[in-house]
Amino acid sequence: MMSKTLFFLFVQICQLYLFAGWQLVDDFEDEDISDWSVDFSGEEYASELGSISVVDNPLGKCQGKVLRIDPSIAEGGISNMIAALRFPNEARIRGIDGRESSFYFRIGRPSVGGNPGVADFSFGLSAVESPSTFSDYAAYIRSNTKGEINVRDQCSFPWFVPVSTSPQDVDTYYQVWFVLDHWDNTYSVYLKGGVDFPVITEVVVNACYRKENYSDINTLMLITAGGESMVDGVLTSRGQDPIYVDDIYINTSYMDIWGLSRDCDGLLDSGNLVNISTRGRVGTQDDALIGGFVVEGQLNRKLLLQAVGMELEGVDNSLKLSDPQLRLVPMDSQDDESTHILNNDWGDESNSAEIIELGSEVGATVLEEGSTSSAMLLELSPGAYSVIVDSSTAGEGIVLLEVYDTK
């Protein structure tokens, strides 16, 4: 029998909280980077080799220590610096059928002399014990000298999927989440940061690893390029300025995008989170999709919860869960079933017209009249809640769970 699919959702009112499951890899506050290794390629072009160091954070209002990565200074060719960190055994990602893992970090590009820093870097994960080349990456993103962010997808062509054509904002951190299905050698990427990504945004879904590998994901790898190369017949700088990395976390147990979002001063992000969603294949009993969110603050919040079945886009109808049901459980009274709130068909709700109206305003999936998808529009008091989605029949299929703060 399949195990329950677990994830955690957080509705912001004052603060987001970090649930168990995330493990700190490095936040650099102890200034110890002795576990990091540094290697080089193209050393013959370098007049000065690159380096890594721990410094006081120079970007924006944030305080604390961060990792500074300086590329090699080179001419006439490219000199790459490869910085790597091995994970302890308990933080390694293993290929288990049906299990997803999550990886998080923050990365920033400074302005230099009033202009955007010129940096070319790639950051990601590897299953190679001593990675030394780009081909050792499993999952990774790249930011080029123009500040354009791309995600590597070995199953597409061209292999780099552009996330945004506008340059990465300078002097600010971008938060990056990988969700990895190591069993299938695929990963999805989420971003938050800058003008283009003010909220957590899914930018790539089910990209294929560059290097197919079923050994444990055991190493974080960062490659920064310095020097020059020919681009369209023009000798172009590949990188000469630093980048900054901070707050590296890993969750080997489940997909978790919203349970960790770090801002400044070591505090968890206090920005409004207006929508969170996930989808999965569910059935009944132990095959349920189970989530949780926390309403913080002193005031009630009006939340829209939807379990979307047949309206789910991008999925063949034969694979969709035809009749999902939705159950909301207050965690302070979870053993008292009289406090549980259940919906099977959204049209049965007395406020079904308001569900459609507010759903349209916040961008929720539009539910069709007479459909068997489930939804609730509720005023909830501060506290912790669990959401359970399963099948109201004996069927199995894919369902999308959405939670919206309608304020």
KEKE-3310 file (N, C-alpha, C; in steps of 0.2 Angstrom, whole numbers, plus 5000, padded with zeros to 4 digits):
npx = (5004:5002:5011:5006:5005:5014:5014:5018:5009:5009:5000:5003:5002:5008:5020:5031:5033:5046:5045:5048:5059:5067:5084:5098:5111:5122:5124:5134:5136:5145:5157:5165:5172:5179:5175:5172:5177:5189:5192:5200:5198:5206:5217:5228:5225:5223:5227:5225:5219:5202:5192:5184:5176:5170:5160:5154:5137:5134:5123:5108:5097:5100:5108:5122:5132:5139:5142:5155:5159:5172:5177:5190:5202:5205:5213:5211:5205:5195:5193:5188:5181:5178:5168:5164:5153:5152:5138:5132:5129:5115:5109:5108:5101:5091:5086:5070:5055:5041:5044:5048:5061:5068:5077:5085:5091:5099:5104:5114:5118:5129:5130:5143:5153:5142:5136:5128:5135:5147:5145:5146:5138:5135:5124:5120:5116:5124:5128:5140:5155:5167:5165:5169:5167:5155:5147:5145:5135:5118:5105:5103:5104:5108:5116:5119:5131:5124:5114:5103:5093:5093:5087:5094:5089:5090:5081:5076:5077:5084:5095:5096:5083:5075:5072:5068:5069:5073:5086:5093:5089:5100:5110:5101:5093:5089:5078:5079:5071:5073:5064:5065:5064:5072:5071:5065:5074:5072:5067:5060:5059:5058:5056:5059:5060:5067:5060:5053:5049:5040:5033:5033:5036:5033:5044:5050:5045:5048:5060:5074:5088:5105:5116:5112:5109:5109:5114:5116:5112:5124:5132:5134:5137:5145:5149:5159:5163:5177:5186:5187:5178:5173:5159:5147:5156:5162:5174:5170:5167:5167:5165:5169:5166:5160:5149:5136:5131:5119:5111:5108:5099:5092:5079:5076:5064:5052:5042:5043:5039:5034:5037:5049:5056:5067:5072:5079:5092:5091:5078:5062:5054:5043:5034:5018:5010:5000:4995:4996:5000:4998:5000:4995:4995:4981:4971:4961:4960:4975:4981:4980:4981:4990:4991:4997:4994:4997:4989:4993:4994:4982:4970:4955:4956:4950:4949:4951:4949:4953:4950:4954:4948:4942:4943:4957:4971:4981:4983:4978:4961:4958:4967:4964:4958:4942:4932:4936:4937:4937:4944:4945:4955:4956:4971:4971:4961:4960:4956:4943:4930:4919:4923:4929:4929:4920:4919:4912:4906:4909:4898:4888:4890:4884:4889:4892:4892:4899:4912:4915:4916:4926:4936:4939:4944:4956:4963:4961:4959:4946:4930:4919:4902:4891:4902:4912:4922:4930:4927:4930:4926:4931:4930:4944:4951:4966:4978:4984:4981:4976:4975:4966:4965:4956:4949:4931:4926:4930:4940:4956:4968:4974:4975:4973:4978:4973:4976:4971:4973:4961:4961)
npy = (4994:5011:5024:5038:5054:5068:5085:5103:5117:5135:5149:5165:5177:5184:5178:5166:5149:5136:5120:5103:5093:5100:5101:5110:5114:5123:5139:5148:5155:5151:5153:5143:5135:5124:5111:5113:5110:5116:5117:5118:5122:5125:5133:5138:5150:5159:5173:5176:5165:5159:5161:5156:5163:5168:5181:5197:5200:5209:5214:5223:5225:5215:5206:5197:5182:5177:5167:5171:5171:5172:5173:5166:5177:5179:5178:5177:5164:5152:5150:5140:5139:5127:5124:5114:5104:5091:5081:5076:5059:5058:5068:5065:5063:5050:5038:5034:5026:5036:5045:5062:5075:5090:5105:5120:5137:5153:5166:5179:5193:5206:5224:5233:5246:5254:5247:5232:5217:5207:5191:5173:5159:5143:5133:5119:5101:5086:5068:5063:5059:5067:5079:5088:5094:5102:5091:5083:5087:5084:5091:5108:5126:5141:5156:5169:5180:5191:5191:5183:5170:5152:5135:5119:5106:5091:5084:5092:5103:5118:5114:5122:5130:5145:5155:5168:5182:5195:5204:5197:5204:5216:5217:5210:5196:5180:5168:5150:5135:5118:5104:5087:5072:5059:5046:5045:5053:5067:5085:5099:5117:5132:5149:5164:5181:5198:5208:5201:5189:5191:5183:5165:5155:5143:5138:5129:5113:5096:5094:5085:5077:5082:5073:5057:5047:5035:5034:5040:5057:5067:5079:5096:5108:5121:5131:5143:5154:5162:5174:5174:5172:5167:5174:5174:5179:5189:5194:5190:5194:5181:5182:5191:5196:5195:5183:5179:5168:5160:5152:5137:5123:5107:5095:5079:5071:5074:5084:5101:5117:5128:5128:5134:5149:5161:5177:5191:5194:5181:5178:5171:5173:5187:5191:5192:5178:5172:5162:5145:5129:5111:5096:5079:5061:5052:5042:5032:5032:5027:5032:5046:5063:5074:5089:5104:5120:5136:5148:5164:5177:5189:5190:5184:5175:5174:5160:5151:5135:5122:5106:5100:5091:5085:5097:5100:5105:5100:5087:5070:5066:5053:5050:5059:5062:5058:5061:5070:5072:5084:5088:5098:5100:5106:5107:5108:5101:5089:5076:5077:5074:5081:5094:5094:5099:5095:5093:5087:5089:5105:5113:5110:5118:5132:5144:5144:5152:5163:5157:5155:5168:5174:5165:5168:5181:5179:5171:5157:5140:5138:5132:5121:5122:5110:5101:5088:5092:5098:5111:5124:5139:5149:5157:5158:5156:5161:5148:5131:5120:5105:5098:5087:5077:5065:5051:5051:5040:5023:5026:5031:5044:5059:5074:5092:5102:5117:5132:5148:5164:5175:5189)
npz = (5000:4996:5004:5014:5006:5010:5014:5018:5021:5022:5028:5027:5040:5051:5052:5044:5048:5052:5048:5055:5047:5037:5036:5041:5030:5028:5035:5037:5048:5058:5052:5047:5034:5031:5027:5014:4997:4985:4968:4951:4934:4918:4922:4917:4910:4920:4929:4942:4954:4958:4973:4989:5003:5019:5023:5030:5027:5012:5004:5002:5016:5024:5038:5045:5042:5026:5011:5001:4984:4973:4957:4946:4939:4923:4906:4888:4888:4897:4915:4926:4943:4954:4968:4981:4992:5003:5008:5024:5029:5034:5027:5014:4998:4993:4981:4981:4978:4974:4984:4986:4987:4995:4991:4996:4994:4995:4984:4978:4967:4966:4964:4956:4956:4953:4943:4937:4943:4935:4932:4930:4934:4941:4950:4960:4962:4965:4961:4961:4969:4970:4962:4947:4934:4923:4918:4929:4936:4943:4945:4942:4942:4932:4931:4919:4912:4909:4918:4917:4921:4920:4919:4919:4908:4903:4895:4886:4871:4866:4880:4891:4900:4898:4912:4915:4904:4907:4916:4931:4947:4955:4971:4979:4986:4978:4982:4980:4976:4975:4970:4970:4962:4964:4961:4948:4942:4940:4942:4949:4949:4959:4962:4971:4972:4968:4955:4946:4952:4964:4973:4978:4965:4953:4941:4932:4928:4931:4925:4917:4925:4922:4923:4923:4937:4949:4962:4978:4980:4985:4986:4986:4973:4966:4952:4946:4932:4926:4915:4897:4882:4866:4859:4847:4839:4846:4858:4874:4891:4904:4917:4931:4943:4961:4968:4980:4993:5003:5018:5016:5014:5016:5013:5015:5015:5010:4998:5000:4999:5004:5017:5021:5020:5019:5025:5031:5043:5049:5052:5048:5033:5032:5022:5013:5009:4997:4989:4989:4983:4978:4969:4968:4967:4973:4983:4994:5012:5018:5006:5005:5002:5012:5021:5029:5037:5045:5053:5058:5070:5076:5071:5062:5047:5030:5020:5005:5001:4989:4981:4967:4954:4940:4933:4932:4923:4910:4912:4907:4906:4910:4920:4931:4947:4950:4959:4971:4989:5003:5018:5033:5047:5063:5072:5086:5090:5085:5087:5090:5080:5078:5076:5064:5046:5032:5014:5000:4986:4979:4975:4984:4995:5005:5002:4989:4977:4981:4982:4969:4965:4973:4971:4957:4958:4965:4957:4958:4952:4941:4945:4938:4935:4943:4944:4952:4960:4976:4988:5000:5008:5021:5037:5047:5063:5071:5072:5070:5056:5048:5032:5022:5008:4999:4990:4987:4983:4978:4970:4961:4958:4950:4959:4962:4975:4982:4991:4996:5002:5004:5007)
capx = (5000:5006:5011:5003:5009:5014:5018:5016:5008:5009:4997:5006:4998:5013:5027:5031:5037:5050:5042:5053:5060:5072:5091:5103:5118:5127:5122:5140:5137:5151:5163:5169:5171:5184:5172:5171:5183:5189:5196:5200:5200:5208:5221:5233:5222:5221:5232:5223:5214:5196:5192:5178:5177:5164:5160:5147:5132:5134:5117:5102:5097:5101:5114:5124:5137:5137:5148:5157:5163:5176:5179:5197:5204:5209:5212:5212:5201:5190:5196:5182:5182:5172:5167:5159:5152:5149:5133:5133:5124:5108:5106:5109:5095:5091:5080:5065:5049:5036:5047:5052:5065:5068:5083:5084:5097:5098:5109:5113:5123:5130:5132:5150:5154:5136:5134:5127:5141:5147:5146:5143:5139:5130:5123:5116:5117:5128:5128:5147:5158:5171:5163:5174:5165:5147:5143:5144:5128:5112:5101:5106:5102:5114:5115:5125:5134:5118:5110:5098:5093:5091:5087:5096:5084:5093:5076:5073:5083:5090:5095:5094:5077:5075:5067:5066:5073:5075:5091:5092:5090:5106:5109:5095:5094:5084:5077:5078:5069:5073:5060:5069:5061:5078:5069:5064:5080:5069:5067:5056:5062:5054:5060:5056:5065:5067:5054:5050:5046:5038:5030:5035:5034:5036:5047:5051:5042:5050:5066:5078:5095:5110:5119:5108:5113:5104:5118:5114:5114:5128:5136:5132:5142:5145:5155:5159:5168:5181:5190:5184:5176:5170:5151:5145:5162:5165:5177:5166:5169:5163:5164:5174:5164:5158:5142:5135:5126:5118:5106:5108:5095:5089:5074:5076:5059:5046:5041:5041:5041:5032:5039:5055:5057:5071:5073:5085:5093:5090:5071:5059:5051:5036:5030:5012:5009:4993:4993:5000:4996:5002:4996:4998:4990:4978:4965:4957:4963:4982:4983:4977:4986:4989:4995:4995:4995:4997:4986:4996:4992:4977:4963:4953:4957:4945:4953:4948:4953:4950:4953:4952:4949:4942:4945:4964:4973:4988:4982:4973:4955:4958:4972:4962:4953:4935:4927:4939:4934:4941:4943:4949:4955:4960:4975:4970:4955:4960:4953:4936:4928:4914:4926:4931:4924:4920:4916:4913:4905:4909:4891:4884:4891:4879:4892:4896:4892:4905:4918:4917:4917:4932:4941:4940:4947:4962:4966:4960:4956:4938:4927:4913:4895:4890:4907:4913:4928:4928:4930:4928:4927:4930:4934:4948:4954:4973:4980:4987:4976:4978:4970:4966:4961:4956:4943:4925:4924:4936:4945:4962:4969:4978:4971:4977:4975:4975:4974:4971:4971:4957:4962)
capy = (5000:5017:5028:5045:5060:5073:5092:5107:5124:5140:5155:5171:5182:5188:5175:5159:5144:5131:5113:5098:5090:5104:5101:5115:5112:5129:5146:5152:5160:5149:5155:5138:5132:5119:5106:5114:5109:5120:5115:5123:5120:5131:5137:5141:5156:5163:5177:5175:5160:5161:5159:5157:5166:5170:5189:5200:5201:5216:5215:5225:5226:5209:5205:5190:5180:5174:5164:5175:5167:5176:5169:5167:5182:5176:5181:5172:5158:5152:5147:5138:5137:5122:5124:5108:5102:5084:5081:5070:5053:5059:5073:5063:5061:5043:5037:5030:5027:5039:5051:5068:5079:5097:5108:5127:5141:5160:5168:5186:5196:5213:5229:5234:5252:5257:5243:5225:5213:5202:5185:5168:5154:5138:5130:5113:5095:5080:5062:5061:5060:5072:5082:5092:5097:5103:5085:5080:5090:5081:5096:5114:5132:5145:5164:5171:5187:5196:5190:5179:5163:5147:5129:5114:5101:5086:5081:5097:5106:5118:5111:5127:5132:5151:5156:5175:5186:5201:5202:5196:5211:5216:5219:5207:5188:5176:5161:5145:5128:5112:5098:5082:5065:5055:5039:5047:5058:5073:5090:5105:5123:5137:5155:5170:5187:5203:5211:5196:5184:5193:5177:5159:5154:5137:5141:5123:5107:5089:5094:5079:5078:5082:5067:5052:5043:5032:5034:5046:5064:5068:5084:5103:5110:5128:5132:5150:5155:5168:5174:5177:5167:5170:5174:5177:5182:5194:5191:5192:5192:5176:5183:5194:5199:5190:5182:5178:5162:5159:5148:5131:5118:5101:5091:5072:5067:5076:5090:5107:5123:5134:5128:5137:5155:5165:5183:5194:5193:5175:5178:5168:5178:5189:5193:5189:5172:5173:5156:5139:5123:5106:5091:5072:5055:5050:5037:5033:5030:5028:5035:5052:5069:5077:5095:5108:5127:5139:5155:5167:5184:5190:5191:5178:5175:5171:5156:5147:5128:5118:5100:5101:5085:5085:5104:5100:5106:5097:5080:5067:5064:5046:5050:5063:5060:5060:5064:5071:5076:5089:5088:5102:5097:5110:5103:5108:5097:5084:5070:5078:5074:5086:5100:5093:5102:5091:5094:5082:5093:5112:5116:5109:5123:5137:5150:5142:5158:5167:5153:5156:5175:5176:5161:5172:5187:5178:5167:5150:5136:5139:5126:5120:5120:5103:5096:5085:5095:5100:5118:5128:5146:5149:5162:5153:5159:5159:5141:5126:5116:5100:5097:5080:5076:5058:5050:5049:5033:5019:5028:5034:5049:5065:5080:5098:5105:5124:5136:5155:5169:5180:5196)
capz = (5000:4996:5010:5013:5003:5015:5012:5023:5018:5027:5026:5031:5043:5053:5051:5042:5053:5049:5051:5055:5040:5034:5039:5039:5028:5030:5035:5037:5054:5062:5048:5046:5028:5031:5024:5007:4993:4979:4962:4946:4927:4914:4927:4912:4908:4926:4933:4949:4955:4962:4980:4993:5010:5023:5025:5032:5021:5009:5000:5005:5023:5028:5042:5046:5037:5019:5007:4995:4979:4968:4951:4944:4934:4917:4900:4883:4889:4903:4920:4931:4950:4957:4975:4983:4999:5004:5013:5029:5027:5035:5023:5007:4994:4990:4976:4984:4973:4977:4988:4984:4992:4993:4992:4996:4995:4993:4980:4976:4963:4968:4959:4956:4953:4951:4937:4939:4943:4929:4935:4927:4939:4941:4957:4960:4966:4961:4965:4960:4976:4969:4955:4944:4928:4923:4917:4935:4939:4942:4945:4943:4938:4929:4929:4915:4913:4908:4924:4915:4925:4916:4922:4914:4907:4898:4891:4881:4867:4870:4886:4896:4899:4901:4917:4913:4899:4910:4921:4938:4950:4959:4978:4982:4986:4975:4985:4976:4979:4970:4972:4967:4962:4963:4958:4941:4940:4938:4947:4947:4952:4961:4963:4974:4972:4963:4952:4942:4956:4971:4977:4976:4958:4950:4935:4928:4930:4929:4921:4918:4927:4917:4923:4926:4942:4955:4968:4982:4979:4991:4985:4983:4968:4963:4947:4943:4927:4925:4909:4891:4877:4860:4859:4841:4836:4850:4864:4879:4898:4907:4924:4935:4950:4965:4970:4987:4994:5010:5020:5012:5018:5013:5016:5012:5017:5007:4995:5005:4996:5008:5024:5022:5016:5024:5023:5034:5051:5052:5053:5043:5029:5034:5017:5012:5005:4995:4986:4989:4979:4976:4967:4969:4965:4979:4983:5000:5018:5018:5000:5005:5002:5019:5021:5035:5037:5051:5053:5063:5071:5081:5067:5058:5039:5025:5016:5000:5000:4984:4979:4960:4950:4933:4930:4932:4917:4908:4914:4904:4910:4913:4926:4936:4953:4948:4965:4978:4995:5006:5025:5036:5054:5067:5075:5093:5092:5079:5090:5090:5074:5077:5074:5057:5041:5026:5008:4994:4980:4980:4974:4990:5000:5005:4999:4982:4973:4984:4981:4962:4964:4976:4967:4951:4960:4968:4952:4959:4947:4940:4946:4933:4938:4943:4945:4959:4964:4982:4990:5006:5009:5028:5041:5051:5068:5072:5074:5065:5053:5043:5026:5020:5002:4997:4986:4991:4980:4978:4964:4962:4952:4952:4962:4964:4981:4982:4997:4995:5007:5000:5009)
cpx = (5004:5006:5008:5008:5008:5017:5015:5015:5007:5006:5000:5001:5003:5020:5026:5035:5040:5047:5048:5054:5066:5079:5095:5109:5123:5123:5128:5141:5143:5158:5167:5167:5176:5182:5171:5178:5183:5194:5196:5201:5202:5213:5227:5231:5222:5228:5231:5218:5208:5197:5185:5180:5170:5165:5154:5143:5132:5128:5111:5103:5099:5108:5116:5130:5135:5143:5149:5161:5166:5178:5187:5197:5208:5208:5214:5209:5197:5194:5190:5185:5176:5173:5162:5159:5149:5143:5134:5128:5117:5105:5107:5102:5095:5085:5076:5058:5044:5038:5050:5056:5066:5075:5082:5091:5095:5104:5108:5119:5123:5130:5139:5151:5148:5133:5133:5134:5141:5149:5143:5144:5133:5130:5118:5119:5121:5128:5135:5151:5163:5170:5168:5172:5157:5144:5142:5137:5123:5107:5104:5103:5109:5111:5120:5127:5129:5113:5103:5098:5090:5091:5089:5091:5087:5088:5073:5079:5080:5090:5094:5088:5077:5070:5064:5071:5076:5081:5089:5094:5097:5105:5103:5096:5088:5084:5075:5076:5070:5068:5062:5065:5067:5077:5068:5070:5077:5068:5063:5059:5057:5058:5056:5061:5065:5060:5050:5046:5045:5035:5033:5032:5037:5038:5049:5049:5045:5056:5070:5085:5099:5114:5114:5112:5108:5108:5115:5116:5117:5132:5133:5138:5141:5151:5154:5165:5171:5185:5186:5183:5173:5163:5149:5150:5165:5168:5173:5168:5164:5161:5170:5173:5161:5151:5142:5130:5125:5112:5104:5104:5093:5084:5073:5069:5052:5046:5039:5044:5040:5034:5045:5056:5060:5072:5079:5085:5091:5083:5068:5055:5044:5032:5023:5012:5002:4990:4998:4996:5001:4997:4999:4993:4988:4973:4961:4962:4971:4985:4981:4983:4985:4993:4993:4997:4994:4994:4989:4993:4986:4970:4962:4955:4952:4950:4949:4952:4949:4954:4950:4953:4948:4943:4953:4967:4980:4988:4977:4967:4955:4963:4969:4958:4946:4931:4931:4935:4939:4939:4948:4949:4959:4964:4974:4964:4954:4956:4945:4933:4922:4916:4929:4926:4925:4916:4917:4912:4905:4902:4886:4885:4886:4882:4895:4896:4898:4912:4920:4919:4924:4937:4943:4945:4955:4966:4966:4958:4948:4935:4920:4907:4893:4896:4908:4919:4925:4931:4927:4930:4926:4933:4937:4951:4962:4974:4983:4981:4979:4972:4971:4962:4962:4950:4937:4922:4930:4941:4951:4964:4973:4973:4976:4974:4978:4972:4976:4969:4968:4958:4966)
cpy = (5006:5021:5035:5050:5066:5080:5097:5114:5129:5146:5160:5175:5187:5185:5168:5155:5139:5124:5109:5095:5093:5103:5106:5112:5117:5135:5151:5156:5158:5151:5150:5135:5127:5113:5107:5113:5114:5117:5119:5119:5126:5136:5141:5148:5161:5166:5177:5170:5162:5159:5159:5159:5168:5178:5191:5202:5208:5218:5217:5226:5220:5209:5198:5188:5176:5171:5169:5171:5171:5171:5171:5173:5179:5180:5176:5166:5158:5148:5146:5136:5132:5121:5118:5107:5096:5085:5075:5065:5055:5064:5072:5061:5055:5042:5032:5031:5030:5045:5056:5072:5086:5100:5116:5131:5148:5162:5175:5188:5204:5218:5231:5241:5256:5253:5236:5221:5208:5196:5179:5162:5149:5135:5124:5107:5090:5074:5059:5063:5066:5075:5087:5096:5098:5096:5081:5082:5085:5087:5103:5120:5136:5152:5166:5178:5192:5196:5186:5172:5158:5140:5123:5108:5096:5083:5086:5100:5113:5116:5116:5130:5139:5153:5164:5178:5192:5199:5201:5202:5210:5218:5216:5199:5185:5170:5156:5138:5123:5107:5092:5075:5061:5049:5040:5051:5064:5078:5096:5111:5129:5143:5160:5175:5192:5205:5205:5190:5186:5188:5171:5157:5148:5139:5135:5117:5101:5090:5088:5081:5078:5075:5062:5048:5041:5031:5040:5052:5066:5074:5090:5105:5117:5129:5140:5151:5162:5168:5177:5171:5171:5169:5178:5181:5188:5191:5194:5189:5187:5177:5186:5196:5194:5189:5180:5173:5162:5154:5142:5126:5112:5097:5084:5068:5068:5083:5096:5113:5129:5134:5131:5143:5160:5172:5186:5193:5187:5173:5174:5174:5180:5192:5189:5183:5171:5166:5151:5133:5117:5100:5084:5067:5052:5045:5038:5030:5032:5032:5042:5057:5073:5084:5099:5115:5130:5146:5159:5174:5184:5190:5185:5180:5171:5167:5152:5141:5125:5112:5099:5094:5086:5092:5104:5100:5102:5090:5076:5065:5058:5046:5055:5060:5062:5064:5065:5074:5079:5089:5093:5100:5103:5106:5103:5104:5091:5077:5070:5079:5079:5093:5100:5096:5098:5093:5089:5086:5100:5115:5115:5114:5129:5143:5149:5147:5162:5163:5154:5163:5177:5171:5165:5178:5185:5173:5159:5146:5137:5133:5126:5119:5113:5098:5093:5087:5097:5107:5120:5135:5148:5155:5157:5158:5157:5152:5137:5122:5111:5100:5090:5079:5068:5057:5048:5042:5029:5020:5030:5039:5055:5071:5086:5101:5113:5128:5143:5159:5175:5187:5200)
cpz = (5000:5003:5009:5010:5008:5012:5017:5019:5024:5025:5030:5034:5047:5052:5048:5047:5049:5052:5051:5048:5036:5039:5036:5036:5030:5030:5036:5043:5058:5058:5046:5039:5026:5027:5016:5003:4987:4974:4956:4939:4923:4918:4922:4910:4914:4928:4940:4950:4959:4969:4983:5000:5013:5025:5028:5026:5018:5005:5004:5013:5028:5032:5043:5041:5031:5016:5001:4990:4974:4963:4950:4939:4929:4911:4894:4883:4895:4909:4925:4938:4952:4964:4977:4990:5000:5009:5018:5027:5028:5031:5015:5004:4991:4986:4979:4980:4977:4982:4984:4989:4990:4995:4992:4997:4993:4989:4978:4972:4965:4963:4961:4953:4950:4945:4940:4938:4937:4932:4931:4932:4938:4948:4957:4964:4962:4965:4964:4967:4975:4962:4953:4937:4928:4922:4923:4939:4938:4940:4946:4939:4936:4929:4925:4916:4912:4914:4922:4918:4920:4921:4917:4914:4901:4893:4886:4877:4865:4877:4892:4895:4902:4906:4916:4909:4902:4915:4928:4942:4954:4966:4981:4982:4982:4980:4980:4979:4973:4973:4967:4967:4960:4960:4951:4938:4937:4943:4944:4951:4953:4963:4967:4975:4967:4960:4949:4946:4963:4976:4975:4970:4955:4943:4930:4932:4927:4924:4922:4920:4921:4917:4927:4931:4947:4961:4972:4980:4985:4991:4982:4979:4965:4958:4945:4938:4927:4918:4903:4887:4871:4860:4852:4838:4840:4856:4870:4886:4901:4914:4927:4942:4954:4965:4977:4988:5001:5011:5016:5016:5013:5017:5012:5012:5013:5003:5000:5002:5000:5015:5026:5017:5020:5021:5027:5041:5054:5053:5047:5039:5031:5028:5016:5007:5003:4992:4987:4986:4978:4973:4968:4967:4972:4978:4990:5006:5018:5012:5000:5005:5008:5019:5028:5034:5044:5050:5059:5064:5076:5077:5063:5051:5035:5020:5011:4999:4994:4982:4972:4957:4943:4929:4930:4925:4916:4910:4910:4909:4914:4919:4932:4941:4951:4953:4971:4983:4999:5014:5029:5044:5058:5072:5083:5095:5087:5081:5090:5083:5072:5075:5066:5052:5035:5020:5003:4987:4982:4980:4979:4995:4999:5002:4992:4977:4975:4982:4974:4961:4967:4973:4961:4953:4962:4963:4954:4953:4947:4940:4941:4937:4937:4944:4952:4962:4971:4984:4996:5006:5016:5031:5046:5056:5068:5075:5068:5063:5049:5038:5023:5014:5000:4992:4990:4988:4981:4973:4966:4957:4955:4954:4963:4970:4981:4989:4996:5001:5003:5002:5004)
residu = (MET:MET:SER:LYS:THR:LEU:PHE:PHE:LEU:PHE:VAL:GLN:ILE:CYS:GLN:LEU:TYR:LEU:PHE:ALA:GLY:TRP:GLN:LEU:VAL:ASP:ASP:PHE:GLU:ASP:GLU:ASP:ILE:SER:ASP:TRP:SER:VAL:ASP:PHE:SER:GLY:GLU:GLU:TYR:ALA:SER:GLU:LEU:GLY:SER:ILE:SER:VAL:VAL:ASP:ASN:PRO:LEU:GLY:LYS:CYS:GLN:GLY:LYS:VAL:LEU:ARG:ILE:ASP:PRO:SER:ILE:ALA:GLU:GLY:GLY:ILE:SER:ASN:MET:ILE:ALA:ALA:LEU:ARG:PHE:PRO:ASN:GLU:ALA:ARG:ILE:ARG:GLY:ILE:ASP:GLY:ARG:GLU:SER:SER:PHE:TYR:PHE:ARG:ILE:GLY:ARG:PRO:SER:VAL:GLY:GLY:ASN:PRO:GLY:VAL:ALA:ASP:PHE:SER:PHE:GLY:LEU:SER:ALA:VAL:GLU:SER:PRO:SER:THR:PHE:SER:ASP:TYR:ALA:ALA:TYR:ILE:ARG:SER:ASN:THR:LYS:GLY:GLU:ILE:ASN:VAL:ARG:ASP:GLN:CYS:SER:PHE:PRO:TRP:PHE:VAL:PRO:VAL:SER:THR:SER:PRO:GLN:ASP:VAL:ASP:THR:TYR:TYR:GLN:VAL:TRP:PHE:VAL:LEU:ASP:HIS:TRP:ASP:ASN:THR:TYR:SER:VAL:TYR:LEU:LYS:GLY:GLY:VAL:ASP:PHE:PRO:VAL:ILE:THR:GLU:VAL:VAL:VAL:ASN:ALA:CYS:TYR:ARG:LYS:GLU:ASN:TYR:SER:ASP:ILE:ASN:THR:LEU:MET:LEU:ILE:THR:ALA:GLY:GLY:GLU:SER:MET:VAL:ASP:GLY:VAL:LEU:THR:SER:ARG:GLY:GLN:ASP:PRO:ILE:TYR:VAL:ASP:ASP:ILE:TYR:ILE:ASN:THR:SER:TYR:MET:ASP:ILE:TRP:GLY:LEU:SER:ARG:ASP:CYS:ASP:GLY:LEU:LEU:ASP:SER:GLY:ASN:LEU:VAL:ASN:ILE:SER:THR:ARG:GLY:ARG:VAL:GLY:THR:GLN:ASP:ASP:ALA:LEU:ILE:GLY:GLY:PHE:VAL:VAL:GLU:GLY:GLN:LEU:ASN:ARG:LYS:LEU:LEU:LEU:GLN:ALA:VAL:GLY:MET:GLU:LEU:GLU:GLY:VAL:ASP:ASN:SER:LEU:LYS:LEU:SER:ASP:PRO:GLN:LEU:ARG:LEU:VAL:PRO:MET:ASP:SER:GLN:ASP:ASP:GLU:SER:THR:HIS:ILE:LEU:ASN:ASN:ASP:TRP:GLY:ASP:GLU:SER:ASN:SER:ALA:GLU:ILE:ILE:GLU:LEU:GLY:SER:GLU:VAL:GLY:ALA:THR:VAL:LEU:GLU:GLU:GLY:SER:THR:SER:SER:ALA:MET:LEU:LEU:GLU:LEU:SER:PRO:GLY:ALA:TYR:SER:VAL:ILE:VAL:ASP:SER:SER:THR:ALA:GLY:GLU:GLY:ILE:VAL:LEU:LEU:GLU:VAL:TYR:ASP:THR:LYS)
# end
